[in-house]
Amino acid sequence: MIKTIIVDDEQHCIDAIIKLTSKYKTVFNVIGCYKTVTDAIVATKILNPDLVFLDVEIDNQTGFDYLEQIRDINFQVVFTTAHNKYAAKAFKFSALHYLLKPIDIDDFGEAVKRVTNGSTLKNLEENINVLMHNLKMKNAEKRITINTATDFRVLEVSEILYCQSDINYTDIFTIDHEKITSAKTLKSYDDLLTDCNFYRVDQSYLVNLKYVKKYTRGKPAYAIMSNGAKIKVSLNKKEGFLKALTGF
């Protein structure tokens, strides 16, 4: 079972997580609940949890204050937050697990799946740094985390030229002439990057409008990127693409 603690300054939020974890009696062993950063730090050092459900705002402190004071983070973290969807997107960019309050039972089920495969612990510190950066920055200045088969990458969104689908993978092409293969689908990147001046021009391509240098009419039409790549624009995407490209 996963030794679990809950850090939240609101009792009704603690109660909600306890109720949800109780539905997975063979998965979670809740060994403590704490309402202050100080108490949570002391308990963490003593109890050695495997997992922390961590509120983003804890009284006059934050969950990040808690993490900064833990010398060795050897547990998984699922953030719980009442932040709006804009802030929630910052969590997606950083590949950190989060639950929006009030917590939906289906969302909690998805969190359970991710926790049980241990995917949060790896690169946790780097992911938190990306999250902190993105919470402060505009869309075009955001950073994104990419897990590849061999390493972990952090990219500025503005470094991405375009993304190309490769079945269940995505090839990401950068302004530095790199090709980075991510285990996520193109749809995942479409969901993340649409608000960052990217446009899905075809079933297989998502382009950064900043680097579109030419549009050629015809059947098919093409977007010519700054590196010379010629990317087909689907007929059903043409009108929306031109509006996005020209701003009207």
C-alpha positions, 0 to 999 in steps of 0.5 A, spaced: 500 500 500 502 507 498 503 510 505 500 517 504 499 524 507 494 530 506 497 537 506 491 542 506 489 547 510 481 546 509 478 540 513 473 539 508 478 538 503 482 533 507 475 530 508 474 529 501 480 526 499 480 521 505 473 519 502 476 518 495 482 514 497 477 510 501 474 507 495 481 504 493 482 501 500 488 496 497 492 502 494 492 508 499 494 508 507 493 515 509 497 515 515 497 523 516 493 529 515 496 536 516 494 543 516 500 547 516 507 547 512 511 546 518 507 540 521 507 537 514 515 538 514 516 535 521 511 529 519 514 528 512 521 527 515 518 522 521 513 518 517 517 517 510 511 517 505 510 514 498 505 520 496 503 527 498 496 530 496 499 537 497 495 543 496 498 549 492 495 554 497 496 553 505 494 558 509 499 564 508 504 559 505 504 554 499 506 547 497 512 550 494 514 552 501 513 545 503 517 542 498 523 547 498 524 545 505 524 537 504 532 536 503 530 529 499 524 529 495 523 521 495 515 521 494 510 522 489 506 529 489 499 530 487 497 537 487 490 539 489 488 546 487 482 551 486 486 555 481 482 557 475 483 553 468 489 557 466 493 556 472 491 548 471 494 548 464 501 550 467 501 544 471 499 540 464 505 544 461 510 541 467 507 534 466 505 534 474 499 531 477 494 535 479 487 535 481 482 541 481 477 543 487 472 540 488 475 534 486 471 530 481 471 522 482 473 521 475 479 525 475 481 522 482 481 515 478 486 518 473 490 520 478 490 513 481 492 510 475 498 515 474 500 514 481 500 507 481 505 507 475 510 511 479 511 516 474 511 523 478 517 521 482 522 522 476 524 529 474 520 532 480 524 538 481 525 540 474 518 539 473 516 544 479 521 549 476 517 549 470 511 549 473 513 555 477 516 559 471 509 558 467 505 560 473 508 567 472 509 567 464 505 569 458 503 563 454 508 565 448 514 565 454 512 558 457 516 552 458 514 545 456 517 538 459 518 532 454 520 525 456 523 521 451 526 514 450 533 516 453 532 523 457 528 529 459 528 535 456 525 542 458 524 547 452 521 554 451 515 554 447 518 559 442 523 554 440 518 549 437 517 550 430 512 545 429 510 538 431 508 532 427 504 526 429 508 519 429 502 514 431 502 514 438 508 519 438 510 526 436 516 528 433 518 535 435 522 540 431 526 546 434 529 552 431 536 549 433 534 543 428 533 538 433 528 533 432 525 530 439 520 524 439 515 525 445 511 519 447 505 523 447 500 524 442 499 530 437 492 531 440 496 532 447 500 538 444 494 541 440 491 541 447 497 544 450 499 549 445 493 552 441 493 558 446 500 559 445 500 561 437 500 554 434 495 551 429 493 544 427 493 545 420 493 537 418 491 531 422 499 530 422 501 537 423 501 542 429 505 549 427 508 555 430 505 561 427 511 565 429 515 561 424 510 560 418 514 564 412 509 563 406 503 560 404 502 557 398 495 557 395 493 550 391 490 543 392 493 542 396 495 548 400 502 549 404 505 552 409 512 554 408 516 554 415 522 558 417 527 552 416 524 550 409 519 545 411 513 544 406 507 542 410 500 541 407 494 545 410 488 541 409 482 543 406 477 544 412 483 547 416 485 552 411 480 558 413 481 557 420 489 557 419 489 563 414 484 567 420 489 565 425 495 567 421 493 574 419 489 575 425 482 577 422 
